[in-house]
């Protein structure tokens, strides 16, 4: 069926879904301006804000993934376009910022190759623009992605690259990158270096002054810092038999501090806290309650990371076969992650 035939008919019932997709696929060439203006730069910034907000609230899948994919394609297409010299650095910085938020959403949706491309684009644009703050943020995400998929050594390298010329970074950015280092060391089960990196992250965060930070660092607040460092301490508790108390305390702070705008972060911290108590605590029933709270938050998310953390919680709950509540939690998790 072609478009004219579709427009001549009155109803969708006879049209196969694949035909509908083909019908709404654009046929016109992508619009690229004859010359970059402040309008395109404003649109890039607005897109980055929207994707960042949607990603944190709903996760990187579904509509967010499609929006992100189209946005980064359009953003990259602007780079070869003629651009007045006074706007060139701002264009590069805006594309870099967009690449960061798009890469983050692709990472959350496990589109890892796409995320690497977006992060690399962000890093190259930040380097060319001389934007040390965007460069640091990009390498932080690159580190976290590699750590998450099981390559902490590469993740540590990215985190160390992000800390190059740390004198040009704010204390909050330094804390963010030291936390990434801690998470890499923890995945390597390197207790001493993990604790040292957590201490360096804490020391940097104590010097944090939000007034000095770029706008996109506003997310890295008291709750975020404690949740991020808790992840490193969680791995030490689970895999190196370290005291789980510090990780639990920090996850509690994160859960209480994250608002609805950061529903994914709150749900992940709730899930990890439940897993920690289920695996290392003496009150599995409390862990079950926490797990259900996490599921209440995860319900509207399209986050592959959140789903994987729930699967981990289900495995820990499986250690308590005689506890019927743990079995009920496992069943609810199975239903949720398959939905």
TAUR-V309327 format. One record per residue. N is the residue number from 1. RES is the residue in three letters. OMEGA is omega in whole degrees, 0 to 359 (NA if undefined). BURIAL is + if it has 16 or more other ideal C-beta (glycine too) atoms within 10 Angstrom, else -. Layout:
n/res/omega/burial
N/RES/OMEGA/BURIAL
N/RES/OMEGA/BURIAL
This chain:
n/res/omega/burial
1/UNK/177/-
2/UNK/186/-
3/UNK/181/-
4/UNK/178/-
5/UNK/179/-
6/UNK/181/-
7/UNK/181/-
8/UNK/180/-
9/UNK/182/-
10/UNK/179/-
11/UNK/183/-
12/UNK/191/-
13/UNK/185/-
14/UNK/185/-
15/UNK/178/-
16/UNK/180/-
17/UNK/181/-
18/UNK/177/-
19/UNK/179/-
20/UNK/179/-
21/UNK/181/-
22/UNK/182/-
23/UNK/183/-
24/UNK/176/-
25/UNK/184/-
26/UNK/176/-
27/UNK/180/-
28/UNK/177/-
29/UNK/180/-
30/UNK/182/-
31/UNK/176/-
32/UNK/183/-
33/UNK/177/-
34/UNK/177/-
35/UNK/179/-
36/UNK/177/+
37/UNK/178/-
38/UNK/179/-
39/UNK/180/-
40/UNK/179/+
41/UNK/177/+
42/UNK/179/-
43/UNK/177/+
44/UNK/180/+
45/UNK/180/+
46/UNK/177/-
47/UNK/179/+
48/UNK/179/+
49/UNK/181/-
50/UNK/181/-
51/UNK/178/+
52/UNK/182/+
53/UNK/181/-
54/UNK/180/+
55/UNK/180/+
56/UNK/182/+
57/UNK/187/-
58/UNK/185/+
59/UNK/189/+
60/UNK/181/+
61/UNK/174/+
62/UNK/183/-
63/UNK/181/-
64/UNK/180/+
65/UNK/181/+
66/UNK/177/-
67/UNK/182/+
68/UNK/181/+
69/UNK/180/+
70/UNK/183/-
71/UNK/184/+
72/UNK/176/+
73/UNK/179/-
74/UNK/181/+
75/UNK/180/+
76/UNK/181/+
77/UNK/180/-
78/UNK/187/+
79/UNK/179/-
80/UNK/184/-
81/UNK/176/-
82/UNK/184/-
83/UNK/176/+
84/UNK/184/-
85/UNK/180/-
86/UNK/181/-
87/UNK/189/+
88/UNK/182/-
89/UNK/179/-
90/UNK/176/+
91/UNK/180/+
92/UNK/180/+
93/UNK/181/+
94/UNK/176/+
95/UNK/177/+
96/UNK/179/+
97/UNK/177/+
98/UNK/178/+
99/UNK/179/+
100/UNK/184/+
101/UNK/177/+
102/UNK/177/+
103/UNK/179/+
104/UNK/180/+
105/UNK/177/+
106/UNK/175/+
107/UNK/182/+
108/UNK/179/+
109/UNK/180/+
110/UNK/170/+
111/UNK/194/+
112/UNK/179/-
113/UNK/177/-
114/UNK/180/+
115/UNK/180/+
116/UNK/179/+
117/UNK/181/+
118/UNK/179/+
119/UNK/180/+
120/UNK/175/-
121/UNK/180/+
122/UNK/181/+
123/UNK/181/+
124/UNK/180/+
125/UNK/179/+
126/UNK/179/+
127/UNK/183/-
128/UNK/180/-
129/UNK/184/+
130/UNK/183/-
131/UNK/183/+
132/UNK/181/+
133/UNK/177/+
134/UNK/177/+
135/UNK/180/+
136/UNK/180/+
137/UNK/179/+
138/UNK/181/+
139/UNK/174/+
140/UNK/179/+
141/UNK/178/+
142/UNK/178/+
143/UNK/184/+
144/UNK/179/+
145/UNK/182/+
146/UNK/177/+
147/UNK/183/+
148/UNK/185/+
149/UNK/171/-
150/UNK/177/-
151/UNK/183/-
152/UNK/179/+
153/UNK/175/-
154/UNK/178/+
155/UNK/178/+
156/UNK/178/+
157/UNK/178/+
158/UNK/180/+
159/UNK/179/+
160/UNK/177/-
161/UNK/180/+
162/UNK/181/+
163/UNK/176/+
164/UNK/184/-
165/UNK/181/-
166/UNK/177/+
167/UNK/179/-
168/UNK/182/-
169/UNK/176/+
170/UNK/179/+
171/UNK/179/+
172/UNK/179/+
173/UNK/177/+
174/UNK/178/+
175/UNK/179/+
176/UNK/183/+
177/UNK/175/+
178/UNK/176/+
179/UNK/176/+
180/UNK/177/+
181/UNK/179/+
182/UNK/181/+
183/UNK/176/+
184/UNK/179/+
185/UNK/181/+
186/UNK/178/+
187/UNK/176/+
188/UNK/183/+
189/UNK/179/-
190/UNK/188/+
191/UNK/186/-
192/UNK/181/-
193/UNK/176/-
194/UNK/182/+
195/UNK/178/+
196/UNK/180/-
197/UNK/175/+
198/UNK/178/+
199/UNK/178/-
200/UNK/177/+
201/UNK/179/+
202/UNK/181/+
203/UNK/178/-
204/UNK/182/+
205/UNK/177/+
206/UNK/178/-
207/UNK/186/-
208/UNK/176/+
209/UNK/184/-
210/UNK/181/-
211/UNK/181/-
212/UNK/187/-
213/UNK/171/+
214/UNK/187/+
215/UNK/184/-
216/UNK/177/+
217/UNK/182/+
218/UNK/180/-
219/UNK/187/+
220/UNK/181/+
221/UNK/182/+
222/UNK/181/-
223/UNK/182/+
224/UNK/181/+
225/UNK/182/+
226/UNK/176/+
227/UNK/181/+
228/UNK/179/+
229/UNK/178/+
230/UNK/179/+
231/UNK/178/+
232/UNK/181/+
233/UNK/175/+
234/UNK/181/+
235/UNK/177/+
236/UNK/180/+
237/UNK/184/+
238/UNK/190/+
239/UNK/182/-
240/UNK/176/-
241/UNK/174/-
242/UNK/181/+
243/UNK/181/-
244/UNK/187/+
245/UNK/182/-
246/UNK/179/+
247/UNK/180/+
248/UNK/180/+
249/UNK/182/-
250/UNK/176/+
251/UNK/178/+
252/UNK/178/+
253/UNK/181/+
254/UNK/181/+
255/UNK/182/+
256/UNK/186/-
257/UNK/182/+
258/UNK/176/+
259/UNK/183/-
260/UNK/179/-
261/UNK/179/-
262/UNK/183/+
263/UNK/180/+
264/UNK/180/+
265/UNK/179/+
266/UNK/181/+
267/UNK/180/+
268/UNK/178/+
269/UNK/177/+
270/UNK/181/+
271/UNK/180/+
272/UNK/177/+
273/UNK/178/+
274/UNK/179/+
275/UNK/180/+
276/UNK/181/+
277/UNK/180/+
278/UNK/185/+
279/UNK/190/+
280/UNK/183/+
281/UNK/181/+
282/UNK/182/-
283/UNK/182/-
284/UNK/178/+
285/UNK/175/-
286/UNK/177/-
287/UNK/178/+
288/UNK/179/+
289/UNK/179/-
290/UNK/179/+
291/UNK/178/+
292/UNK/176/+
293/UNK/178/+
294/UNK/179/+
295/UNK/177/+
296/UNK/180/-
297/UNK/184/+
298/UNK/187/+
299/UNK/184/-
300/UNK/184/-
301/UNK/172/+
302/UNK/186/+
303/UNK/176/+
304/UNK/178/+
305/UNK/179/+
306/UNK/180/+
307/UNK/179/+
308/UNK/177/-
309/UNK/177/+
310/UNK/177/+
311/UNK/177/-
312/UNK/178/+
313/UNK/179/+
314/UNK/179/+
315/UNK/178/-
316/UNK/178/+
317/UNK/179/+
318/UNK/177/-
319/UNK/183/-
320/UNK/185/+
321/UNK/183/-
322/UNK/181/-
323/UNK/184/+
324/UNK/180/-
325/UNK/178/+
326/UNK/177/+
327/UNK/178/-
328/UNK/178/-
329/UNK/180/+
330/UNK/179/+
331/UNK/180/-
332/UNK/177/+
333/UNK/181/+
334/UNK/179/-
335/UNK/184/-
336/UNK/185/+
337/UNK/177/+
338/UNK/184/-
339/UNK/NA/-
